[in-house]
Amino acid sequence: MGNRDPVSWETREAALGAPAAEVEEYVDRLTAEVRGEEPYAAVKTVHDALSEDLEDEERSVPGLGEVFITAYLLEKRGVIGPSAGDRGEYPSLVDRRPPTDRLRELFWARERTLWWIGIVTGVHPSLVTYWLYEDDIPLMERNYTAESMARIRAFREREPE
């Protein structure tokens, strides 16, 4: 297999767990608490809880990617959103999400990187990864660290044909 070969999300989940699972868990748990808050306060509440509770644990989303996914999930669930009078304070992340066909075209047909799609859409590459996950568009082997690929290969070797 080469570094541009696909890794299905099913394989990824079995070997490494679902992407952003901890973010989804905290968004689910804190939705009622943050409903009605301004976007900054809602995202900060979830982020602070994640940071405090999972301080030293390995997470599936690196650094700032977590806050982008948190804001996206809160917005997608109707908990936060841009206000009619001040769209500049919080521009919609849901509106920035390209359609499935466009994501597939950029990532696979045109071989654009996660960071480039992030630049084009104005979001963190971790949110681009999450969009690909939502649309079941597999990542390439090159998108995983050597350690993660070792775990994926080990899983593939254990799987019966």
Secondary structure, DSSP 8 states (H G I E B T S, - for coil): --TTSEE-HHHHHHHH--TTHHHHHHHHHHHHHHTTS-HHHHHHHHHHHHHHHTTTS--SS-TTHHHHHHHHHHHHTTS---BTTBTTTS--STTT---HHHHHIIIIIS---HHHHHHHHTS-HHHHHHHHHHTT--EEGGGS-HHHHHHHHHHHHHS--
